[in-house]
Amino acid sequence: MGRLTEADPAVKQYASLVALTEDVVKTSAIERQLLDVASVRSSIARQLGIEIGALTPADRHIDGIVQMALGATAHHDQPVTTERLSAGLLGYFPRFLREAAQVDRRTKRLNRRVKAIDRGRILLTELPAK
């Protein structure tokens, strides 16, 4: 890899594909997420526009993780923003964020009810258990 700068563009693309695939799979393994290598490679190839022949289907979860890794690689010199971090977390924890959004919607509905009750001068001291 030391002399990759002088290599053919196709060789550079393939080397990048291999390195990024390994990076995504090993990084995810640290988080105890075992990803299918072929699905990760296909997702990276699809997102980078690299032709590798038959692509293995990748789910949204793998695509999200790959998107975060590619974004971190491409924008390594830029500060981490809330938007970038949220997009990355969605890739790693899609179920958690969906559930957090549901809790947020329920909290907003509950807050509206409490405000309506407060306007009617009824004090709410304890919320009923579900």
Sequence and secondary structure as in RCSB ss.txt:
>XXXX:A:sequence
MGRLTEADPAVKQYASLVALTEDVVKTSAIERQLLDVASVRSSIARQLGIEIGALTPADRHIDGIVQMALGATAH
HDQPVTTERLSAGLLGYFPRFLREAAQVDRRTKRLNRRVKAIDRGRILLTELPAK
>XXXX:A:secstr
 TTGGGS HHHHHHHHHHHHHHHHHHHHHHTT    HHHHHHHHHHHHT   SS     HHHHHHHHHHHHHHHT
TTS   HHHHHHHHHHH HHHHHHHHHHHHHHHHHHHHHHHHHHTT         
